[in-house]
Amino acid sequence: MVLLREKTEHQLWLEKYHSHLWRSRREPFVEHYQNNYGKLPIWVAVEVWDFGMMSKLYAGMKIADRVAIAQKYGLSDGDIFASWLRSLNFIRNVSAHHSRLWNINVLERSSIPTGAAYWQSMNNARPFFYFCLMQVMLKVICPNSRWHERLAAVIAEFPQAPSQALRIEDFGVVAGWQSWSLWPQK
């Protein structure tokens, strides 16, 4: 009798990586590294990953390494940051597949951060909460980013006339959000 073992998360991740690598095999940078060095170094390999692969890699890291990364974003718990990445992967997938995002019920929810009082006024089932998480990350990754200005412009374009069918609150926007310390002030 042959016993079949289930594959580990790591084995599944490696299979997905090799699948992505195979799909990208004709990319000049992949060909160059494979022909000259055999394997791709991490800074090259990430170019063939999708966001979910990055999220799963983080989730599989040693706890101390996860905490060190989470602390860069003001978190003390690597599990919370892992939940951020899973949620942002969900948001990314909805957007990438041109699905409706403005009032979607987020299925992969992150915990609401502690600290600033405005977090408690937010709904982690709505996309705006995750746009706020993106802003937290952008302040670290790219402090000079103007992304927040583009987001504010898009929100400002939303129809102001009250409607039962179309409300900005369904996106999760909370009154006074632009005055929060999270968002750079002009």
ZILINGI-V765808 format. One record per residue. RES is the residue in one letter. SS is DSSP state (~ for helix, > for strand, _ for the rest). PHI is phi in whole degrees, -180 to 180 (* if undefined). OMEGA is omega in whole degrees, -180 to 180 (none if undefined). Layout:
res->RES ss->SS phi->PHI omega->OMEGA
res->RES ss->SS phi->PHI omega->OMEGA
//
This chain:
res->M ss->_ phi->* omega->180
res->V ss->_ phi->-101 omega->177
res->L ss->_ phi->-93 omega->177
res->L ss->_ phi->-93 omega->178
res->R ss->_ phi->-95 omega->174
res->E ss->_ phi->-71 omega->179
res->K ss->_ phi->-78 omega->177
res->T ss->_ phi->-75 omega->176
res->E ss->~ phi->-58 omega->180
res->H ss->~ phi->-65 omega->178
res->Q ss->~ phi->-62 omega->178
res->L ss->~ phi->-63 omega->179
res->W ss->~ phi->-63 omega->179
res->L ss->~ phi->-63 omega->177
res->E ss->~ phi->-61 omega->179
res->K ss->~ phi->-66 omega->178
res->Y ss->~ phi->-60 omega->-179
res->H ss->~ phi->-65 omega->176
res->S ss->~ phi->-65 omega->178
res->H ss->~ phi->-65 omega->179
res->L ss->~ phi->-64 omega->178
res->W ss->~ phi->-61 omega->179
res->R ss->~ phi->-63 omega->-177
res->S ss->_ phi->-101 omega->-172
res->R ss->_ phi->-58 omega->-179
res->R ss->_ phi->-90 omega->177
res->E ss->_ phi->-64 omega->-177
res->P ss->~ phi->-54 omega->-178
res->F ss->~ phi->-68 omega->178
res->V ss->~ phi->-70 omega->178
res->E ss->~ phi->-58 omega->-179
res->H ss->~ phi->-57 omega->-177
res->Y ss->~ phi->-68 omega->-180
res->Q ss->~ phi->-68 omega->-180
res->N ss->~ phi->-71 omega->-175
res->N ss->~ phi->-96 omega->-174
res->Y ss->~ phi->-129 omega->180
res->G ss->_ phi->90 omega->-179
res->K ss->_ phi->-111 omega->179
res->L ss->_ phi->-87 omega->173
res->P ss->_ phi->-69 omega->-174
res->I ss->~ phi->-55 omega->-177
res->W ss->~ phi->-68 omega->174
res->V ss->~ phi->-95 omega->-177
res->A ss->~ phi->-59 omega->-178
res->V ss->~ phi->-62 omega->180
res->E ss->~ phi->-68 omega->179
res->V ss->~ phi->-102 omega->180
res->W ss->_ phi->-78 omega->166
res->D ss->_ phi->-103 omega->-176
res->F ss->~ phi->-61 omega->179
res->G ss->~ phi->-62 omega->178
res->M ss->~ phi->-65 omega->178
res->M ss->~ phi->-64 omega->179
res->S ss->~ phi->-61 omega->-180
res->K ss->~ phi->-70 omega->176
res->L ss->~ phi->-61 omega->179
res->Y ss->~ phi->-60 omega->-178
res->A ss->~ phi->-62 omega->-179
res->G ss->_ phi->-92 omega->-179
res->M ss->_ phi->-74 omega->174
res->K ss->_ phi->-62 omega->-177
res->I ss->~ phi->-56 omega->-178
res->A ss->~ phi->-62 omega->179
res->D ss->~ phi->-70 omega->178
res->R ss->~ phi->-63 omega->180
res->V ss->~ phi->-63 omega->-180
res->A ss->~ phi->-61 omega->178
res->I ss->~ phi->-70 omega->-179
res->A ss->~ phi->-59 omega->-179
res->Q ss->~ phi->-63 omega->177
res->K ss->~ phi->-63 omega->180
res->Y ss->_ phi->-105 omega->175
res->G ss->_ phi->81 omega->-180
res->L ss->_ phi->-110 omega->178
res->S ss->_ phi->-99 omega->-173
res->D ss->_ phi->-121 omega->178
res->G ss->~ phi->-66 omega->178
res->D ss->~ phi->-67 omega->179
res->I ss->~ phi->-66 omega->179
res->F ss->~ phi->-65 omega->176
res->A ss->~ phi->-61 omega->178
res->S ss->~ phi->-68 omega->175
res->W ss->~ phi->-59 omega->-178
res->L ss->~ phi->-64 omega->177
res->R ss->~ phi->-62 omega->-180
res->S ss->~ phi->-65 omega->179
res->L ss->~ phi->-66 omega->175
res->N ss->~ phi->-64 omega->177
res->F ss->~ phi->-61 omega->179
res->I ss->~ phi->-60 omega->179
res->R ss->~ phi->-61 omega->-178
res->N ss->~ phi->-66 omega->177
res->V ss->~ phi->-60 omega->-179
res->S ss->~ phi->-66 omega->-177
res->A ss->~ phi->-64 omega->-179
res->H ss->_ phi->-98 omega->175
res->H ss->_ phi->56 omega->176
res->S ss->_ phi->-87 omega->180
res->R ss->_ phi->-71 omega->-179
res->L ss->_ phi->-110 omega->-167
res->W ss->_ phi->-58 omega->179
res->N ss->_ phi->-131 omega->-180
res->I ss->_ phi->-67 omega->173
res->N ss->_ phi->-90 omega->-177
res->V ss->_ phi->-67 omega->-177
res->L ss->_ phi->-85 omega->-179
res->E ss->_ phi->-99 omega->-172
res->R ss->_ phi->-93 omega->174
res->S ss->_ phi->-91 omega->173
res->S ss->_ phi->-69 omega->177
res->I ss->_ phi->-81 omega->-178
res->P ss->_ phi->-62 omega->173
res->T ss->_ phi->-92 omega->180
res->G ss->_ phi->112 omega->-176
res->A ss->_ phi->-59 omega->-176
res->A ss->~ phi->-62 omega->-177
res->Y ss->~ phi->-63 omega->179
res->W ss->~ phi->-59 omega->-177
res->Q ss->~ phi->-70 omega->179
res->S ss->~ phi->-87 omega->-174
res->M ss->_ phi->-99 omega->179
res->N ss->_ phi->-111 omega->-177
res->N ss->_ phi->-77 omega->173
res->A ss->_ phi->-94 omega->-176
res->R ss->_ phi->-115 omega->-174
res->P ss->~ phi->-60 omega->-176
res->F ss->~ phi->-57 omega->177
res->F ss->~ phi->-54 omega->-178
res->Y ss->~ phi->-77 omega->172
res->F ss->~ phi->-68 omega->174
res->C ss->~ phi->-67 omega->176
res->L ss->~ phi->-62 omega->177
res->M ss->~ phi->-60 omega->179
res->Q ss->~ phi->-65 omega->176
res->V ss->~ phi->-58 omega->-178
res->M ss->~ phi->-69 omega->-180
res->L ss->~ phi->-64 omega->178
res->K ss->~ phi->-62 omega->179
res->V ss->~ phi->-92 omega->-174
res->I ss->~ phi->-70 omega->-174
res->C ss->_ phi->-145 omega->-174
res->P ss->_ phi->-58 omega->-179
res->N ss->_ phi->-95 omega->-179
res->S ss->_ phi->-60 omega->177
res->R ss->_ phi->-106 omega->-179
res->W ss->~ phi->-53 omega->-178
res->H ss->~ phi->-60 omega->178
res->E ss->~ phi->-70 omega->178
res->R ss->~ phi->-66 omega->178
res->L ss->~ phi->-63 omega->180
res->A ss->~ phi->-60 omega->179
res->A ss->~ phi->-65 omega->179
res->V ss->~ phi->-65 omega->179
res->I ss->~ phi->-65 omega->180
res->A ss->~ phi->-64 omega->179
res->E ss->_ phi->-77 omega->-178
res->F ss->_ phi->-64 omega->-179
res->P ss->_ phi->-55 omega->-178
res->Q ss->_ phi->-86 omega->-179
res->A ss->_ phi->-67 omega->180
res->P ss->_ phi->-63 omega->-180
res->S ss->_ phi->-145 omega->177
res->Q ss->_ phi->-72 omega->-175
res->A ss->_ phi->-89 omega->-172
res->L ss->_ phi->-137 omega->-178
res->R ss->_ phi->-133 omega->179
res->I ss->~ phi->-64 omega->178
res->E ss->~ phi->-63 omega->178
res->D ss->~ phi->-69 omega->174
res->F ss->~ phi->-82 omega->180
res->G ss->_ phi->104 omega->-180
res->V ss->_ phi->-65 omega->-179
res->V ss->_ phi->-110 omega->179
res->A ss->_ phi->-55 omega->178
res->G ss->_ phi->83 omega->-175
res->W ss->~ phi->-58 omega->-176
res->Q ss->~ phi->-70 omega->-180
res->S ss->~ phi->-90 omega->180
res->W ss->_ phi->-66 omega->180
res->S ss->_ phi->-62 omega->178
res->L ss->_ phi->-63 omega->-175
res->W ss->_ phi->-102 omega->179
res->P ss->_ phi->-58 omega->179
res->Q ss->_ phi->-94 omega->180
res->K ss->_ phi->-79 omega->none
//
